[in-house]
Amino acid sequence: MGKITAEGNVEAINYEGFQLTRLDTVIGAARSNSLWPLPFATSCCGIEYMASMAPNYDIARFGMERMSFSPRQADLLIVAGTISKKLAPVLRQVYEQMSEPKWVLSVGACASSGGIFDTYSVLQGIDRVIPVDVYVPGCPPRPEQIIDGIMNIQALVKHESLRRRYSPEYKDLLDNYNIENDIDGK
């Protein structure tokens, strides 16, 4: 009789000569441990994000040592810092150039809510132009908080259904942001 094991949160049934598990569980574990982030850093939160890559915190432990500076090769957009209203269309274009599946991490008070800059020229939260998956509070947030946000993204990725991107709810979310849905080949 085989035994059921859970290695790295992947439940499997082990028999002599073969192993059984669910495909979506394996894909979720692979995706969550090999995220390719695209840093979109504009101010002081970007410096804290850079500190999280330093040897003291070492974000490479989470499978994110390869920074991607091309939106077409990234699957995690990390927005850190103040986004002006003139920069908002550029941020949206970068988001739209990323291929599915993609996730967004909003780092700091300025990216999340405009921060202390309640002015006509500062976007009061990036969720006005693109959907956000996880918010990291703080001004600026500590590297530990950024790592916690990354771990929350990993948990979200690991447990996300492979069919979620094709769901009516996800299509409605993109429609609310006026983002063209190219999942169906449109």
C-alpha positions in Angstrom: 0.0 0.0 0.0 1.3 3.5 -0.9 1.5 6.3 1.5 0.3 9.9 1.1 3.0 12.5 1.5 3.0 16.3 1.3 6.4 17.6 0.0 6.4 21.3 -0.5 2.6 21.5 -0.2 2.2 19.1 -3.1 0.1 16.1 -1.9 1.1 12.9 -3.6 0.3 9.2 -3.3 3.5 7.2 -3.5 3.4 3.6 -4.6 6.4 1.5 -5.6 7.4 2.6 -9.1 5.0 5.6 -9.5 3.6 8.6 -7.9 0.1 10.3 -8.3 -0.8 13.9 -7.8 -3.0 16.5 -9.3 -1.7 18.5 -12.3 -3.0 21.9 -11.1 -1.2 21.3 -7.7 2.1 20.7 -9.4 1.7 23.7 -11.8 0.7 25.9 -8.8 3.8 24.9 -6.9 6.0 25.4 -9.9 4.6 28.9 -10.7 4.7 30.1 -7.1 8.4 29.1 -6.7 9.6 30.6 -10.0 8.1 34.0 -10.2 9.9 36.5 -12.5 9.3 40.0 -11.1 9.4 43.2 -13.0 10.3 46.1 -10.6 8.5 49.4 -11.4 10.3 51.5 -8.8 10.0 55.3 -8.9 11.0 56.5 -5.5 12.0 55.6 -1.9 10.0 52.3 -1.9 12.2 51.2 -4.7 15.3 51.5 -2.5 13.6 49.3 0.1 12.8 46.8 -2.6 16.4 46.8 -3.6 17.4 46.2 0.0 15.1 43.1 0.0 17.4 41.7 -2.8 20.5 42.3 -0.7 22.2 39.5 1.2 20.6 40.4 4.5 17.1 39.5 3.2 17.9 37.6 0.0 14.6 37.4 -1.9 16.3 34.8 -4.1 15.4 32.3 -1.4 11.8 32.5 -2.8 12.7 31.7 -6.4 12.9 35.3 -7.5 16.5 35.9 -8.2 15.9 36.6 -11.9 14.7 40.1 -12.3 13.0 40.7 -15.6 13.1 44.1 -17.1 10.9 43.1 -20.0 7.2 43.0 -19.4 6.8 40.2 -21.9 9.0 37.9 -19.8 7.6 38.9 -16.3 4.7 37.5 -14.5 4.8 39.7 -11.3 4.7 43.5 -11.5 6.0 45.1 -8.4 5.0 48.8 -8.3 7.0 50.6 -5.7 6.8 54.4 -5.3 4.8 57.4 -6.3 3.0 57.2 -9.6 2.0 60.5 -11.2 -1.0 60.8 -13.5 1.3 61.3 -16.4 3.0 58.0 -15.6 -0.2 56.1 -15.2 -0.6 55.3 -18.9 2.9 53.9 -19.0 2.2 51.7 -16.0 -1.0 50.4 -17.7 0.9 49.7 -20.9 3.5 47.7 -19.1 0.8 45.8 -17.4 -1.0 45.1 -20.7 2.3 43.9 -22.3 2.7 41.2 -19.6 1.4 37.8 -20.6 -1.1 35.8 -18.6 -1.0 34.7 -15.9 0.2 37.9 -14.2 0.0 39.3 -10.7 0.6 42.8 -9.2 2.2 43.8 -5.9 1.6 47.4 -4.8 4.5 48.4 -2.5 4.2 51.4 -0.2 1.6 54.0 0.7 2.2 56.1 -2.5 1.5 53.2 -4.9 -1.4 51.9 -2.7 -3.2 55.2 -2.0 -1.2 58.2 -3.1 0.5 58.4 0.3 1.1 61.9 1.7 0.9 63.4 -1.8 -2.8 64.3 -2.0 -2.3 66.6 -5.1 -3.7 67.0 -8.5 -0.7 65.3 -10.2 -0.3 62.1 -8.1 -2.4 59.0 -8.8 -4.3 58.1 -5.7 -3.6 54.4 -5.9 -2.5 52.3 -8.8 -5.7 50.3 -8.5 -7.4 53.1 -10.4 -5.6 52.0 -13.6 -4.6 48.3 -13.1 -5.9 45.5 -10.8 -3.8 44.8 -7.7 -3.5 41.4 -6.0 -1.5 42.3 -2.8 -0.9 45.6 -1.1 2.2 46.2 1.1 1.6 49.1 3.5 4.2 51.5 4.8 6.1 54.7 4.0 8.5 53.2 3.1 7.8 49.6 4.0 10.6 47.6 5.5 12.1 44.8 3.5 10.5 42.3 5.8 7.1 43.7 4.8 8.0 43.4 1.1 9.0 39.8 1.6 5.7 39.1 3.4 3.9 40.6 0.4 5.8 38.4 -1.9 5.0 35.4 0.2 1.3 36.4 0.0 1.6 36.5 -3.8 3.2 33.1 -3.7 0.3 31.7 -1.7 -2.2 33.2 -4.0 -0.4 31.8 -7.1 0.0 28.3 -5.5 -3.7 28.0 -4.8 -5.1 29.7 -7.9 -7.2 27.5 -10.2 -5.8 27.0 -13.7 -9.3 28.0 -15.0 -9.6 31.2 -12.9 -8.3 33.4 -15.8 -11.1 32.1 -18.0 -13.8 32.7 -15.4 -16.6 35.3 -16.0 -15.5 37.1 -12.8 -12.0 37.6 -14.1 -13.3 38.8 -17.5 -15.6 41.3 -15.6 -12.6 42.6 -13.6 -10.7 43.3 -16.8 -13.8 44.9 -18.4 -14.0 47.2 -15.3 -10.5 48.4 -16.0 -11.2 48.6 -19.8 -8.4 46.1 -20.4 -8.8 44.1 -23.5 -9.0 40.4 -22.7 -6.8 38.4 -25.0 -7.3 35.1 -23.3 -10.0 34.1 -25.7 -7.8 35.0 -28.7 -9.5 38.4 -29.2 
